[in-house]
Amino acid sequence: MAQARGIKFVYSDIRNFRQAGYSFKHYLICSVQENNVIISYGEKVVKEIDKLREGLKDGMSADEMAKIIYEIHRKEPCRRINFVFSELSNANRSSNLVRPLIKADYSAYLEFFKKCNPECEDTVWTEEYFLKIMTKNFGTEFL
């Protein structure tokens, strides 16, 4: 996994509200992308942000950052990795293990989403989100 090379802390009012499609508020989000880290946080964690600033250092791995976040907040961070596929290798094409998502996969995605988020009652937005990740090749389906 890539190492962090720049940590930016951003207070956001969005972190103070439950976002559509989620069953809880995300008071702190740590996004690692291309060796940069962005920490978006809300009111509930303002008091601990200085501790986080002191604890997180350039070059830390995601595992090291997760450990620091746990030590400060006493809550295990959820982790999600998004992959973008520009093309499938010939090995993957011939093995039939993965393929790009298509519109017809939406019903399976919705079923999967509901199982992962049983408290979420608002799924109206999921089709638009699915089409967005599908067209940007953010997802693949394992066959």
C-alpha positions, 0 to 999 in steps of 0.5 A, a space after each residue: 500500500 502507498 505511503 502517505 506524503 502530505 496530511 491535510 485536515 479539513 473541518 466540514 459541516 457535512 460530518 455533523 449529519 448522517 448522509 443519505 444512504 448511511 445508517 450513522 454519521 461519519 464524524 471522521 473520514 480519512 482518505 488516502 489517495 496517491 500518497 496524500 491523506 485528507 482528514 475530514 472531520 466534524 464537531 464531535 471529534 474537534 477536541 481530539 483533532 490536535 492529538 490526531 495531528 500530532 500522531 499522524 505522520 507523513 509516510 505512515 501506512 494505512 495500518 499505522 494510521 488506523 492504529 493511531 485513530 483507534 488509540 485516540 478515538 477508541 473506535 476501530 476505523 472502518 476501511 474501504 478500498 476503491 480500485 479503478 481498472 483501466 483495463 483487464 489483463 489478458 489473464 483476468 479476461 481468460 479466467 472469467 474471475 472478474 469483469 466490468 460492472 454493467 447496468 444489468 448488475 444493479 439489482 444484485 448491487 442493491 441486494 448486496 447494499 441492503 444486506 451490508 446496510 440493513 438500517 438504511 431505509 433510503 435507497 433511492 440514490 443507489 442507482 445513480 451512485 451505481 451508474 456513476 461507479 460503473 461508468 468510471 470503472 470503480 467496480 468489478 464483479 467476481 464471477 
